[in-house]
Amino acid sequence: MRLRAGITRFFEKNAREFPYFLEILSLYYKKRVSMELEAACVRCGDRVLCIGGGPCPFTAVYIHKFTGAQVTVIDNNLDAVQAGNHFINKLNLRSAITFIHADGEKIDLDGFSLVHVALQVTPREKVIRHIQKCAAPHAQIIVRGVLPAQKAVLEPEWKASRIEGLTWYPTMVLSRY
Ligand SMILES: C[S@@+](CC[C@H](N)C(=O)[O-])C[C@H]1O[C@@H](n2cnc3c(N)ncnc32)[C@H](O)[C@@H]1O
């Protein structure tokens, strides 16, 4: 798991310099995001928060492209925020995607109907608990990677279901009962 997260991080950091890297990354995210969106039934009217956008925020880009939804992306690393904004500007998506500097442990979740948690987000347990405690009643969470401590991270009123058919690492959709 750590190795995979490390490989993704390496690709993300260097991808902008090498168009082939960028193309591979883009294909990787395109397939994943389309399956995640289908599993969570995401629509144009949803307001989406992506936690951990990184320098190449492909997840946010494909969420918007596939659904038309407005997306806010956060990252707690200033360099990633700067690079991520550059990436979004180059794609002319500034009106659809907002990328800000913030931490997933403390972010205000008001108004978001879907919260997406990237694979490398840490501390995972604290971030996932914060979302479950503060998200809107109808909100869903997509979490890439295994849930910490098996399912012990789930708050009492929440359930998790695994998205079938995704390779490399599991991805879960969390929703309230
Ligand atoms: C390498 S990116 C992967 C995301 C990928 N680009 C995507 O489109 O899904 C993961 C990012 O998560 C950020 N991150 C890790 N923990 C975080 C937290 N608690 N809050 C916000 N961002 C976080 C890291 O700084 C890193 O830039």
The ligand as a Gaussian input file, in Angstrom:
#p B3LYP/6-31G(d) Opt

LIG

0 1
 C       -0.362000      13.113000      -4.482000
 S       -1.984000      13.746000      -4.245000
 C       -3.028000      12.542000      -4.981000
 C       -4.328000      13.088000      -5.489000
 C       -4.515000      13.011000      -6.976000
 N       -3.799000      14.016000      -7.683000
 C       -5.954000      13.036000      -7.374000
 O       -6.320000      13.725000      -8.332000
 O       -6.738000      12.299000      -6.755000
 C       -2.255000      13.563000      -2.502000
 C       -2.181000      14.904000      -1.800000
 O       -2.838000      14.793000      -0.537000
 C       -2.336000      15.838000       0.258000
 N       -2.738000      15.612000       1.636000
 C       -2.312000      14.640000       2.472000
 N       -2.937000      14.741000       3.663000
 C       -3.792000      15.800000       3.574000
 C       -4.700000      16.411000       4.486000
 N       -4.870000      15.949000       5.727000
 N       -5.415000      17.489000       4.054000
 C       -5.242000      17.965000       2.805000
 N       -4.387000      17.436000       1.900000
 C       -3.666000      16.364000       2.277000
 C       -0.838000      15.782000       0.001000
 O       -0.215000      17.014000       0.285000
 C       -0.785000      15.400000      -1.500000
 O       -0.510000      16.535000      -2.312000

